[in-house]
Amino acid sequence: MLELFKRYGRVPNRFSVLSTKHLDQIHAAFSPEDLMGVELILQGKDGPTAKAVTGRARERKEQLKATNKDEATLLPEGYPTTIACVSGFLVNMRKGRLQLVAPVPGSDRWPLGYRIVAQRFFRTPDEFREGLESIVDKHMLESPPPNLPIRFREDLQYEAENRHFRLRSRNTEHWVLDELVPISVGQLIASGNYTASELIMRVATDGASALAAADLLDQLYAAGVIEEDLDDLSLGRMG
């Protein structure tokens, strides 16, 4: 990894340091020049940042809870953070596993801090390519799936206002014009009672209004405010 960085100098490596002892060993083994392309993430008890409640930290919290103890270095339960920092493909060459992942707050549903959108296994380069292409074709869409429930992300608060609506998260606010058709598209999405195709049929009065509604859904989907993590329960409610 260090040689690749020296050769190409592109993206720095990130390396988690679990204790002061490990940090001393790293500095004893590598010079400052060696570590120019390495970001050392201090994860020990004396580290500057608290840990997200995901992965092994989540397991440790459960173990400590069983003994009526607490982990001071962990963030509060329910705090919206994750250890994952990329959306894309996660490849495990040893297991021959290809996953499409996206960061989410750690939870019982996604304890590792990322959502597994799709998974394929491979044994040969051709199987790897086939798996990659099938995931792209099925899951990396430009429009919301027409026959699945459509609603805003769970962490967004919907606020209806005059001819527009707002979507608020802990750090971000989206302002969306909502006067393209006579019925509020935002209100229908917020209700969670429609699929994308049903919603378009509900608001459409003619061909132009149907296209306007579909375009708005595409824009909201591209902006990442539409929920994509649909569990079995929500799919069952929609029949």
N, C-alpha and C positions, 0 to 999 in steps of 0.2 A: 504494500500500500504506500509506504514511504517512497519507494522507488518510482512508482507511478506518478506521485505528486511532483517529485523532482523533475521527471521527464516532461509532464504536461502542465503542471501548475494550475489546474482547473479548480476543482472543488476541494476544500480542506476536509480532512478526516475528523470525525468526532469520536472521542474515546472516554468512556465513563470511568471515573476513579472512585473506588468504593471506600477507601480509607487513606489516612495520612501515610501509613506504612507503604501502601501501593504507590502513592505519589512520590515518596522518597526513592523507591525502587525504579520508577520510570525515569526520574532525573539522574539517577546513578547510571542507568543503561544508555540514555540518549542525551546528546548535547542539545543546547538551545537551537542550533541550526537544524538538527534532525527533527525537532518538534515545531519548526516554523509552519508546517502544513497540518498540524494537529491541534484541534480544539479540545482541551482537557475539561471534561464536565465533572465538577466535584460533587459526588453523590454521597459522601460520608456524613456522619452525624454532625460534623462541624462545617458542612458545606453551606454556601450562601443562599441556596434556594431550597424550598420544601419540595418533597416528592409528590408526584401525582399518585392517586390511589389506583394504580394499575399494575398488572404483571405480578412480579414477586413481592412488590411492596403491598399489593392488595392481599396476597396470601399471608404476609407477615402481620398485617393489621388484624386479620381474622384470628390468627393464632394468639396475638396479644389480647384480643377482645375476650377470648375464651379463658384467659387467666386474669381478667379484670385489669389489664395494663393498657397503656396507650403508647403510640409512636409519635414523639414530638416533632419529627421531621416530616410528617405527612401533612398534606393539605386537608382541610375539613372534608368530610364525606359529602358528595354531591357537588363539590366545587368543579366547574366545567373545565377540566384540563386533561391532557393526555401525554403519554410519552412518545406517541407517534408524531412525526413532523412532515410526512410526505403522503401524497395520494398517488397511487400507481401500482406497479407490479412488485410483489415480494417473491423472490425466487429462492428456494432451498434446493441447492444442487444435490446434496447428499440424499435427501428424501425424494428428489425428483418431483417437487411440488411447486406449482405456480399459483399465486393468489393475487387477486385485485383487491387492494385495501384502501381505506379512507379513514383519517383520524376522527375519533369520537371521544367524548368524555368516558372515562372508565366506568363500567357498570356491571351488574350481574350478567347482563346479556352479552356485553363485549368487555370482558375483564382485562384484556391486553391493551385496551386503549385505542384499538382500531377495529373498524367494521370490515368483515370479510365479505366482499360483494360477490365473488365467484372464486372457484378453486378447480384446478385441473392437475392431473398427475401425468408425468412423461418419463419415457425411458430413452428416447432417441431425439436428435435434433428436429426431425420431422414432426414428432409428437409434440415437442415444445412449440414449434411454429403453429401447428394446428390448434393447440390449446390457447395460445395467445390470440390468434385470429378469431376463434370462436367466442372468447370472452369479449373482445372488442366489438364484434358484431352484435352480441346479445345485450351487453350492459353499458356500453359507452355511446349513449344515444344523444341526439340533438334535440329531441322533443320528449315530453313526458309520455310514458306508455299509455295508450288510449284506453285500455281496459283495466287499469289498476286504479285504486283510490288515489285521489289527489288532495293534498292538504299541505299546510305550511309546516316547516320544521318545528319539532316539539319545543325547542329552546327559544322560539320567536313569539313575541306577544303581538297579536293583531289588534290594531286600533283603527276603527272606521272613522273617517272624517268627511267633510264636504267635498265630493268629487275626487277623492283620493283616499288612500289608506297608508298607514305606517306599520312597519314591522320592526320591533325593537328586540335586540338581544342585550347581553350584559355590556357589550362594548360597541355595538354598531346599530345604526338606525337606517332603514330603507324607506324611502318615500316613493309611492307608486301612484301614478295617475289612474283613475278608475271611472272614466266616463265614456269609454269607447262604445259601450252598449247600454241599453236602458236599465238592465239589472246589474247590481254590483258583483263583479267577478270575484273580488276579494272576499266578500261575505260568503259566497258559495264555497270557495276554497277553504276558508276558515271553518266552515261547518263540517268538512270531512265526509260529507254524505254522497259525493259524486265521484265517478271516474272522470278522466279528462274528456272522453267523448261525450259522456252524459252532460257534463257541464257546458260544453260547446252547444249541444242541442238545446239545453235549457235557456241559454241567453240569446241564441241566434234568432233573428227576425227575418233575415235575408242572407244571401251569399256573402255580402260585404261584412255584415256583423259577425258571421261565423269565422271568416278569415281574421278579423280584428281580434276576436277572442282567442283564437288559436295562436296568433302571433304574440299576444300578451302572455299566454301560458308558456310559450317557448322562451320568451325573455326572462320570465320568473325562474324557469327551470335552469337556464344558462347562468343566472345570477346565484344559483345554489340555495334558494330559499324554499324550494319544494322538498318535502320529505321523501327520501329514497329508501330509508330503512323501514320497510313495511313488514311488521311481524305477522305471524299466522293469525293472531286474534283479529287484527284490523282487516286482514283479507277476508276472514270469515264473516265479519260484520257486513261486508259489502256483498256477500253471497258468492 
